[in-house]
Amino acid sequence: MKNNILKGEYMFSIKFKTTDELPEPSPRLIDQIIGQDEALNIVLSAVKNKRHALLLGDPGVGKSMMVKAVGELIEKSSTDFKPYTILAKPNLKNPEKPIVELVEGHYEEKVEIIKPSMVRQPPSILTILIFMIAFTAITSYLMKGLPDSKVLGIIATVSIVAFALAFVIIFLTVFGATKGSMSNAVSPMDLKPVVLYECKKRPLVRASAYNVTKLLGDVKHCPLGGKPPLGTPPHKRIILGAIHEAHKGILYVDEIKTMPPEVQDYILTALQDKCLAISGRNPNSSGATVETNPIPCDFTLIMSGNMDDVNNLRAPLLDRIDYKIVLKNKMENTQENRDKLLQFIIQEIRNNNLHPMTYEACCEIVKIAQLLAGSKDRLTLRLRRLSNIIKMANDIAMGKNIKDIINEMSEEENIKKSETLPVNVDKDKLKSIMGVLNKITEKDKENKEEKEKTGITATDKTKYSKKEIKEKEKIYIDREHVLSVVNTGIYSMTKQVAIDYLRNFKRYKNIVPNDSPKVGVIYGLAVLGSDGIGDVTKIITQIVDSKNPGTHLLNITGDLAKHSITLASALSKKYVSEGKLPLKSEEEIDLNSKEIYIQFSQSYSKIDGDSATAAVCLSIISSLLKIPLKQDFAITGSLDLNGNILAIGGVNEKINAAKEYGFKRVIIPESNMIDVIDSEGITIIPAKTLEEIIPLVFENTSLKSN
């Protein structure tokens, strides 16, 4: 497909062949934000004046990048920022209430040499033996000359005393029950403060809404009860939260849709009091009984999410946020904005180390930006999707196709087979022959591949300088590589599903474009999936004489579609009954005896929307008046009760579907003509009212003379 904007040199303000001719992009993130100038100015103002902000927008429009860019700026402007350190200290009066203290300025940890106390150790076994031998010798010497009766008493007394002394010594030796190791003793290391966080520059802290521990802090579990000497003291088990680390800086919370209501209450308390205590989050943990004093957390809050995520926020928290900023998902298609899109392409190539892109490929990216925006005069700002397309095109440009991979694998398999030849075959001779043949074929293959890639063969490289060869062998991302990504739909899951659905089902659809005129048969247009592709739907209307007049809808599930078809039925009856249409009627029609059946033939997926209203209305009129409709056109458009044709979505996808099926004409609302990107290959007829369409879709013989 060609676009008239691709033919001129005015696509971009600068002329180039490839992107490697263009200057390097700015390394500052603030300069790499595309199309969100107004939102960026508001965010900068909010941060400067310490106002809270909420960023809302579609995925991939640059919410996270904007916050990173602002964080980069405040990091460089931290000249007036005073560093601080957050310490945790034990509370000797109440160990379950540790003290967390914020120390302004540079904190130097005092290193104290703790001298071990002189604790008497129990004597060794050798000492006990020497003492017992000496004691026995002295006792024997002193008891010489004593009567036997006194000797026996002394021995008994000494034995009792010695046994008691031995028991005490053994007990002290085995259990080590000295004063320094008693259970009620406090180690000097347990009294030492713990540094929880040291902030040297203005912080930008990012946290996900669903990670409660990371966001609010926690107290670790201690399986030994959390008391010395075996357990870890409470002040050493404190985990600081992101709201505390963001003190004097910015706290960025994304994915607000996943934020639990109780977490919102904690954040609201932190915003109001500018401090928040930390306690154990798990009620089954030993940390659940621990709670610190309120810790300072004076921060600027920035949250982000999609448009529908704001419904998850509670009203008190939402009221605390000063700025609610909605980021744009489209920008005008001007040369200035196309230059910005070109800047984005260069940024992606440089930041992701991709191959250069040709001018034609850059133009194709602009066209994709138009298609994703759904209009010729708009460019999408969902740049993450464009980034994915650029990366995939780069992979296709440098990658091998399936045939080359299979050939390489087949060659390896042939080598393995040649190693298992019969014994009577001369392997050396066969290898030499195969080697010569392989060299010849490889040389021809190399020449052919080089010719295809660079325009020169391997044997002709001697004719060119090294610089010329290097330039010719360079890989570029071309327009064909970008189109390969778009046509296969690998950048979008819903588009791949739609392509696969049409590929498998299209051959079974009973759609015959440019057939002879038929009564009550018309072709409408639809889009499969949010990022899908266009399709043609066959609409058939049959009128039956009945005593119970009414309109019956077949294969229609969506509520909006049902209401729009009811409107089409009422409008068609109005036109027929008033007789103001420029159509000849063979007989009088009694609408009170007509039963209308409307079928969306072979539509097995969910049908919703009102873009088929005009098609259904024409089909009903054709059936009521028994006048055939031409079959060389497809139509899309909504209607109001006055017969005005209203704008619809996905007009470019629908036009492409009509072209692919082979229709000569496509009728669209006049208000959608500004959105049409590619008008080649089919006649596009804009229509403002239903009456304008009548002469175009019915045979001339059916029209009144005036």
C-alpha positions in Angstrom: 0.0 0.0 0.0 1.2 3.5 -0.8 0.4 6.7 0.9 0.5 10.0 -0.8 2.6 11.4 2.0 5.3 8.9 1.2 5.8 10.3 -2.3 7.0 13.8 -1.3 10.1 15.0 0.3 8.0 16.8 3.0 7.5 13.7 5.2 10.3 15.0 7.5 12.1 18.3 7.6 15.4 16.7 7.0 16.5 14.5 4.1 18.4 11.3 4.6 18.8 7.8 3.2 19.4 6.0 6.5 19.1 6.9 10.2 22.9 6.6 10.8 23.2 9.9 8.8 21.2 11.7 11.5 22.6 13.2 14.7 22.7 11.4 18.0 19.6 12.0 20.2 19.9 13.9 23.5 21.0 11.6 26.4 18.6 13.4 28.7 15.4 11.6 29.3 13.4 14.8 29.5 14.3 15.5 25.8 13.2 12.0 24.8 9.6 12.4 25.8 7.4 12.6 22.7 4.1 14.4 22.3 3.4 15.0 26.1 4.7 18.5 26.5 1.6 19.8 28.3 1.5 16.9 30.8 5.3 17.2 31.3 5.0 20.8 32.3 2.3 20.1 34.8 4.3 17.2 36.4 7.4 19.5 36.6 5.3 22.2 38.3 3.8 19.6 40.7 7.2 18.3 41.7 8.7 21.8 42.1 5.9 22.9 44.4 5.6 19.6 46.2 2.1 18.7 44.9 0.8 15.2 44.5 -0.1 14.0 41.0 -2.0 11.2 39.3 -1.0 10.2 35.7 -3.7 8.5 33.7 -3.4 7.2 30.1 -3.3 4.3 27.8 -0.4 1.7 28.1 2.8 2.8 26.4 2.2 6.6 26.3 5.2 7.4 28.5 3.9 7.6 32.1 6.9 5.8 33.6 9.4 7.5 31.4 8.1 10.9 32.4 8.6 10.1 36.1 12.1 8.8 35.4 12.9 12.0 33.5 11.7 14.1 36.4 13.7 12.0 38.8 16.8 12.6 36.7 16.3 16.3 36.9 15.7 16.5 40.7 18.8 14.2 41.2 21.0 16.8 39.4 19.4 19.7 41.3 20.0 18.3 44.8 22.4 21.1 45.8 20.1 22.3 48.6 19.3 18.7 49.7 20.6 17.7 53.2 21.5 14.0 53.5 20.1 11.9 56.2 20.4 8.5 57.8 17.6 6.3 59.3 18.7 4.3 62.3 17.0 1.6 64.3 17.8 1.3 68.0 16.7 -1.1 70.7 14.2 -0.1 73.3 15.5 -1.5 76.7 12.3 -0.6 78.5 10.0 -2.3 75.9 12.0 -4.5 73.4 8.8 -4.9 71.2 8.8 -1.1 70.5 12.2 -0.4 68.8 13.1 3.2 68.2 13.7 4.4 64.6 15.5 7.7 64.4 16.3 10.0 61.5 19.7 11.7 61.8 20.2 14.8 59.7 23.6 15.3 58.0 26.4 12.9 57.4 26.3 10.0 59.8 29.5 8.3 61.0 29.1 5.0 62.7 31.1 4.9 65.9 33.4 1.9 66.0 33.9 0.8 69.6 36.3 -1.9 70.6 34.4 -4.1 73.0 36.8 -5.7 75.5 35.7 -9.1 76.5 35.0 -9.3 80.2 37.2 -11.5 82.4 34.9 -14.4 83.1 36.3 -17.2 85.2 36.4 -20.4 83.2 36.0 -23.8 84.8 39.2 -25.7 85.3 40.4 -28.3 82.8 40.5 -32.1 83.5 44.3 -32.1 83.8 44.1 -29.4 86.5 41.5 -31.4 88.3 43.7 -34.6 88.3 46.7 -32.6 89.5 44.6 -31.0 92.2 43.2 -34.5 93.3 46.7 -36.1 93.4 48.1 -33.2 95.5 45.1 -33.2 97.8 45.5 -37.0 98.3 49.2 -36.7 99.1 48.7 -33.9 101.6 45.8 -35.7 103.2 47.8 -38.9 103.5 50.7 -37.1 105.1 48.5 -35.3 107.7 46.6 -38.4 108.7 49.7 -40.3 109.7 49.6 -41.3 113.3 45.9 -40.7 113.7 43.6 -43.4 115.1 41.7 -45.5 112.6 38.3 -44.3 113.8 39.2 -40.7 113.1 40.8 -41.6 109.8 37.5 -43.2 108.6 35.5 -40.1 109.5 37.9 -37.7 107.8 37.9 -39.9 104.6 34.1 -39.9 104.6 33.9 -36.2 105.0 36.6 -35.5 102.4 34.8 -37.9 99.9 31.5 -36.0 100.3 33.2 -32.7 99.8 35.2 -33.9 96.8 32.1 -35.4 95.2 30.2 -32.2 95.6 33.1 -30.2 94.2 33.4 -32.6 91.2 29.7 -32.3 90.5 29.9 -28.5 90.4 33.0 -28.5 88.2 31.4 -31.0 85.7 28.2 -29.0 85.6 30.1 -25.8 84.8 32.2 -27.6 82.2 29.3 -29.2 80.3 26.7 -26.4 80.4 29.1 -23.4 80.5 26.8 -21.6 82.9 29.1 -18.7 83.6 27.8 -15.2 84.3 28.6 -14.0 80.8 26.4 -16.7 79.1 23.3 -16.6 81.3 20.0 -16.3 79.4 19.1 -12.9 80.9 22.4 -11.4 79.7 22.5 -8.8 76.9 25.3 -8.9 74.4 26.9 -5.5 73.6 26.3 -6.2 69.8 22.5 -6.3 70.5 22.7 -2.8 71.8 24.3 -1.4 68.7 22.2 0.8 66.3 21.4 -0.5 62.8 21.6 1.7 59.7 18.3 1.1 57.8 18.8 3.6 55.0 21.3 6.2 54.1 20.1 8.9 51.7 22.8 11.2 50.1 20.7 12.7 47.3 17.1 13.6 46.7 15.4 10.2 46.1 13.0 8.9 43.5 11.6 5.6 44.8 9.5 3.4 42.6 7.1 0.8 44.1 4.3 -1.4 42.8 1.0 -1.0 44.4 0.5 -4.7 45.0 3.8 -5.2 47.0 2.7 -4.2 50.4 6.0 -5.1 52.1 8.1 -3.0 49.7 5.7 -0.1 49.9 5.0 0.1 53.6 7.8 -1.8 55.3 7.7 -4.9 57.5 9.3 -6.7 60.5 11.0 -10.0 59.7 10.0 -13.2 61.4 12.3 -14.8 63.9 11.8 -18.5 64.5 13.6 -18.3 67.9 11.2 -15.8 69.3 13.2 -12.6 68.6 14.8 -12.4 72.0 18.6 -12.5 72.8 20.8 -14.4 73.0 19.3 -17.0 70.6 16.8 -14.8 68.8 17.4 -11.6 66.7 16.4 -8.4 68.5 13.4 -6.6 67.0 15.3 -3.5 65.9 17.5 -5.7 63.7 14.5 -7.1 61.9 12.9 -3.9 60.6 12.5 -3.5 56.8 12.1 0.1 55.8 9.2 0.8 53.3 9.4 2.8 50.1 7.3 5.6 51.6 10.1 6.0 54.2 12.9 5.8 51.7 11.2 8.5 49.6 11.4 11.0 52.5 12.3 14.5 51.0 11.9 13.1 47.5 9.3 11.4 45.2 7.4 8.2 45.7 6.2 6.8 42.4 3.5 4.1 42.6 2.4 2.4 39.4 -0.3 -0.2 38.7 -2.8 1.5 41.0 -5.5 -0.9 39.9 -3.8 -3.6 42.1 -3.6 -1.4 45.2 -5.6 -2.9 48.1 -8.0 -0.6 50.1 -6.0 -1.0 53.3 -2.8 0.1 51.6 -4.6 3.2 50.4 -5.5 4.0 54.0 -1.9 3.7 55.1 -0.8 6.0 52.3 -3.5 8.5 53.2 -2.3 8.5 56.8 1.3 9.0 55.6 0.2 12.0 53.5 -1.7 13.5 56.4 0.7 13.0 59.2 4.0 12.9 57.2 5.1 9.9 59.3 4.1 6.3 59.6 5.1 3.5 61.9 6.2 0.0 60.8 4.8 -3.2 62.1 4.8 -6.8 61.1 2.4 -7.5 58.1 2.0 -11.2 58.7 -0.3 -11.9 61.8 1.3 -15.4 62.1 4.8 -14.0 62.3 6.8 -13.1 65.5 7.1 -9.6 63.9 3.4 -9.0 64.3 3.9 -8.0 67.9 6.6 -5.5 67.0 5.8 -1.8 66.1 8.1 1.1 65.7 7.6 4.7 66.6 6.2 6.9 63.7 8.9 7.3 61.1 9.2 10.6 59.0 8.0 10.2 55.4 7.4 13.6 53.9 7.3 12.8 50.1 5.7 13.9 46.9 3.4 11.2 45.7 3.0 10.4 42.0 0.8 7.5 40.9 0.0 6.2 37.5 -2.5 3.8 35.8 -4.8 3.3 32.9 -8.0 5.4 32.5 -10.3 2.9 34.1 -7.9 2.2 37.1 -8.9 5.4 38.8 -12.2 3.7 39.9 -10.1 1.6 42.2 -8.9 4.5 44.3 -10.9 5.5 47.3 -12.4 9.0 47.4 -10.3 10.3 50.4 -7.0 9.4 48.8 -8.2 10.8 45.4 -9.1 14.1 47.0 -5.6 14.4 48.5 -4.1 14.3 45.0 -3.7 17.8 43.6 -3.2 17.2 39.9 -5.1 14.6 37.9 -3.2 14.5 34.5 -4.5 12.6 31.5 -1.8 11.8 28.9 -2.7 12.0 25.2 -2.7 8.9 23.1 -2.7 10.8 19.8 -1.0 13.9 18.3 -1.7 15.8 15.1 0.0 14.6 11.9 2.2 17.6 11.2 5.8 17.8 10.0 6.9 18.9 13.4 5.3 15.9 15.0 6.6 13.5 12.3 10.1 14.9 13.1 9.4 14.0 16.8 8.4 10.5 15.7 11.7 10.3 13.7 13.5 11.3 16.9 11.8 8.5 18.7 12.9 6.0 16.0 16.5 7.2 16.3 16.3 6.9 20.1 15.1 3.3 19.9 17.8 2.4 17.5 20.5 3.9 19.7 19.2 2.8 23.1 18.6 -0.8 21.9 21.7 -1.1 19.7 19.6 -1.8 16.6 20.6 -1.6 12.9 20.0 1.6 11.0 16.7 2.1 9.3 16.1 3.4 5.8 14.1 6.4 4.9 11.3 4.2 3.4 11.1 2.2 6.6 10.8 5.4 8.7 7.9 6.5 6.4 6.2 3.1 7.0 6.5 3.6 10.7 4.8 6.9 10.3 2.0 5.2 8.4 1.7 2.6 11.1 1.4 5.4 13.6 -1.5 6.7 11.6 -3.2 3.3 11.4 -2.8 2.8 15.2 -4.3 6.3 15.7 -7.2 5.4 13.4 -6.9 8.6 11.3 -4.9 10.1 8.5 -4.4 13.4 10.4 -3.3 11.8 13.7 -0.3 9.9 15.0 -0.4 7.5 17.8 1.4 8.2 21.1 1.3 4.6 22.2 5.0 4.5 21.4 5.8 1.2 23.2 3.9 -0.6 20.4 5.9 1.2 17.8 9.1 0.3 19.7 8.2 -3.3 19.6 7.5 -3.2 15.8 10.9 -1.5 15.3 12.7 -4.2 17.3 10.9 -7.0 15.5 11.8 -5.5 12.1 15.4 -5.4 13.2 15.3 -9.1 14.1 13.8 -9.9 10.7 16.5 -7.8 9.0 19.4 -9.6 10.6 17.8 -13.1 11.1 17.9 -16.2 8.9 14.7 -17.6 7.4 13.4 -21.1 8.1 14.8 -22.5 4.9 18.4 -21.5 5.8 18.0 -23.0 9.3 16.7 -26.3 7.9 19.5 -26.4 5.3 22.1 -25.9 8.1 20.6 -28.7 10.2 20.4 -31.0 7.1 24.1 -30.5 6.5 25.0 -31.5 10.0 22.8 -34.5 9.7 24.6 -35.5 6.4 28.0 -35.2 8.1 26.8 -37.6 10.8 25.5 -40.1 8.2 28.8 -40.0 6.3 30.6 -41.1 9.5 28.6 -44.3 9.5 29.4 -45.6 6.0 30.1 -49.3 5.3 33.6 -50.6 5.8 34.3 -51.3 2.1 33.9 -47.6 1.2 37.1 -45.6 1.2 36.3 -42.9 3.6 39.4 -40.8 2.9 38.8 -40.7 -0.8 35.1 -40.0 -0.3 35.9 -37.1 2.1 38.4 -35.6 -0.3 35.8 -35.7 -3.2 33.1 -34.3 -0.9 35.4 -31.6 0.3 36.1 -30.4 -3.2 32.4 -30.5 -4.1 31.5 -28.6 -0.9 34.1 -25.9 -1.6 32.7 -25.4 -5.1 29.0 -25.3 -3.9 29.9 -23.2 -0.9 31.8 -20.7 -3.0 28.8 -20.4 -5.4 26.4 -20.1 -2.5 28.6 -17.4 -0.9 28.8 -15.5 -4.2 25.0 -15.7 -4.6 24.3 -14.6 -1.0 26.8 -11.8 -1.2 25.3 -10.7 -4.5 21.8 -10.6 -3.0 22.8 -8.8 0.2 25.5 -6.3 -0.9 25.3 -6.3 -4.7 28.9 -7.7 -5.0 30.2 -11.2 -5.0 32.9 -12.6 -2.7 35.3 -12.8 -5.6 34.7 -9.2 -6.6 35.6 -7.8 -3.2 39.1 -7.1 -4.3 37.7 -4.5 -6.7 36.3 -2.4 -3.8 38.0 -0.6 -0.9 37.4 -1.8 2.7 35.3 1.2 3.4 33.0 0.6 0.4 32.7 -3.1 1.3 31.9 -2.3 4.9 29.2 0.1 3.7 27.7 -2.4 1.3 27.6 -5.2 3.8 25.9 -3.2 6.5 22.4 -4.4 7.5 19.6 -2.0 7.3 16.0 -2.2 8.5 14.0 -1.7 5.3 10.3 -1.1 4.5 9.8 -4.8 3.7 11.0 -5.8 7.2 8.5 -3.4 8.8 5.7 -4.7 6.6 6.5 -8.2 7.5 5.9 -7.4 11.1 2.6 -5.7 10.4 1.2 -8.2 8.0 1.9 -11.2 10.3 0.5 -9.3 13.3 3.2 -10.6 15.7 3.2 -7.3 17.6 -0.4 -7.8 18.7 -2.0 -10.9 20.2 -5.5 -10.0 19.1 -4.4 -9.2 15.6 -2.8 -12.6 15.3 -6.0 -14.3 16.5 -8.0 -12.3 13.9 -5.6 -13.2 11.1 -5.6 -16.9 12.1 -9.4 -16.8 12.3 -9.8 -15.3 8.8 -7.2 -17.5 7.3 -9.0 -20.6 8.4 -12.6 -19.4 8.0 -12.5 -17.0 5.0 -12.6 -19.7 2.4 -15.8 -21.1 3.8 -17.6 -17.7 3.8 -20.3 -17.3 1.2 -19.4 -13.9 0.0 -19.5 -13.2 -3.7 -18.5 -9.6 -4.5 -19.7 -8.0 -7.8 -22.4 -10.6 -8.2 -25.8 -9.9 -9.8 -28.2 -7.7 -7.8 -30.2 -9.5 -5.1 -33.2 -8.6 -2.9 -32.4 -8.1 0.8 -28.7 -9.0 0.5 -26.0 -6.5 1.4 -22.5 -6.6 2.7 -21.5 -4.8 5.9 -18.1 -4.3 7.4 -16.7 -5.1 10.8 -13.4 -5.2 12.8 -12.3 -8.3 14.6 -10.7 -7.5 18.0 -9.4 -4.2 19.4 -6.2 -4.5 17.4 -7.6 -6.8 14.8 -8.3 -6.6 11.1 -11.4 -5.8 9.0 -13.9 -8.3 7.7 -16.9 -8.4 5.5 -20.3 -9.6 6.9 -23.1 -10.8 4.7 -26.5 -9.4 5.9 -29.7 -11.1 4.7 -33.3 -9.8 5.3 -36.4 -11.9 4.6 -40.1 -10.6 4.9 -42.8 -13.0 5.9 -46.6 -12.3 5.9 -47.8 -12.8 9.5 -50.6 -11.8 11.8 -47.9 -11.0 14.4 -45.7 -8.3 12.9 -42.3 -7.8 14.4 -38.5 -7.8 13.8 -36.4 -10.8 14.7 -32.6 -10.7 14.9 -30.5 -13.7 14.2 -26.8 -14.2 15.1 -26.7 -10.9 17.0 -25.5 -11.0 20.7 -24.4 -7.4 21.6 -26.9 -5.1 23.2 -25.7 -2.0 21.2 -26.1 -4.0 18.0 -29.6 -5.1 18.9 -30.7 -1.5 19.6 -29.1 -0.3 16.4 -30.9 -2.9 14.3 -34.2 -2.0 16.0 -33.5 1.6 15.0 -32.8 0.5 11.4 -36.0 -1.4 11.3 -38.1 1.5 12.5 -36.4 3.9 10.1 -36.8 1.7 7.1 -40.6 1.2 7.9 -40.8 5.0 8.2 -39.2 5.6 4.8 -41.4 2.9 3.1 -44.7 4.1 4.7 -44.1 7.7 3.8 -43.2 6.8 0.2 -40.6 9.6 0.0 -37.9 7.3 -1.3 -36.9 7.7 -5.0 -37.9 4.0 -5.6 -40.7 2.4 -7.5 -42.9 0.1 -5.6 -44.9 -2.6 -7.5 -47.6 -2.9 -4.9 -49.0 -1.4 -1.7 -47.3 -2.6 1.4 -49.2 -3.3 4.6 -46.5 -3.1 7.3 -48.9 -4.3 9.9 -48.8 -7.8 8.3 -45.1 -8.1 7.8 -42.7 -10.0 9.9 -39.0 -9.1 9.4 -36.1 -11.6 9.9 -32.5 -10.2 9.8 -29.5 -12.5 9.7 -25.8 -11.8 10.0 -24.8 -14.8 7.9 -21.9 -16.9 9.1 -21.1 -14.6 12.0 -20.0 -16.9 14.8 -18.1 -14.3 16.8 -19.7 -11.7 19.1 -21.3 -8.9 17.1 -21.7 -5.6 18.8 -21.6 -1.9 17.7 -23.9 0.2 15.5 -21.8 0.5 12.4 -24.1 -1.9 10.5 -27.2 0.2 11.0 -27.1 1.7 7.5 -26.5 -1.6 5.8 -29.4 -3.3 7.7 -31.7 -0.4 6.9 -31.0 -0.7 3.1 -31.5 -4.5 3.3 -34.9 -4.1 5.0 -36.0 -1.5 2.4 -34.9 -3.8 -0.4 -36.9 -6.7 1.0 -40.0 -4.6 1.7 -40.1 -3.1 -1.7 -38.7 -6.3 -3.4 -36.1 -4.2 -5.2 -32.6 -5.9 -5.7 -29.5 -4.3 -4.3 -26.2 -4.0 -6.3 -23.5 -6.4 -5.0 -20.4 -4.5 -6.0 -20.1 -2.5 -2.8 -19.7 -2.8 0.9 -21.1 -0.3 3.4 -20.4 0.8 7.0 -22.1 3.6 9.0 -24.3 4.3 11.9 -27.7 6.1 11.6 -29.8 8.4 13.7 -33.6 8.6 13.6 -33.4 11.4 11.0 -31.5 9.3 8.6 -28.1 11.0 9.0 -25.1 8.7 8.6 -22.8 9.0 11.6 -19.1 8.3 12.0 -17.8 4.9 13.0 -14.5 3.4 14.2 -11.9 1.3 12.3 -12.7 2.8 9.0 -9.2 2.0 7.5 -9.4 -1.7 8.5 -12.9 -1.9 7.0 -11.8 -0.3 3.7 -8.8 -2.8 3.5 -11.2 -5.7 4.1 -13.5 -4.5 1.2 -10.4 -4.3 -1.1 -9.1 -7.7 0.0 -12.5 -9.3 -0.8 -12.5 -7.6 -4.2 -15.4 -5.1 -4.0 -15.3 -2.2 -6.4 -16.8 0.4 -4.1 -17.1 1.1 -0.4 -19.5 3.5 1.2 -18.4 5.2 4.4 -19.7 8.2 6.5 -18.6 11.5 5.1 -17.3 12.5 8.5 -14.8 9.6 8.4 -13.1 10.7 5.2 -10.6 12.7 7.2 -9.5 9.4 8.7 -8.9 7.5 5.5 -5.2 6.7 5.0 -5.1 4.6 1.9 -7.6 5.3 -0.9 -6.0 3.4 -3.7 -7.4 0.2 -5.2 -11.1 0.9 -4.5 -13.7 3.7 -5.0 -14.5 5.3 -1.7 -17.9 7.0 -1.5 -18.6 9.4 1.4 -22.3 9.7 2.4 -24.0 12.1 4.6 -27.6 10.8 4.6 -29.3 7.6 3.8 -31.2 9.3 0.9 -27.9 10.0 -0.8 -27.1 6.3 -0.9 -30.4 5.1 -2.5 -29.5 6.0 -6.1 -26.0 4.5 -5.7 -27.0 1.0 -4.4 -30.2 0.2 -6.3 -30.6 -0.4 -10.1 -31.5 2.6 -12.2 -34.6 0.8 -13.5 -35.9 0.8 -9.9 -35.5 4.5 -9.5 -38.3 7.1 -10.1 -37.9 9.3 -13.1 -37.4 12.5 -11.1 
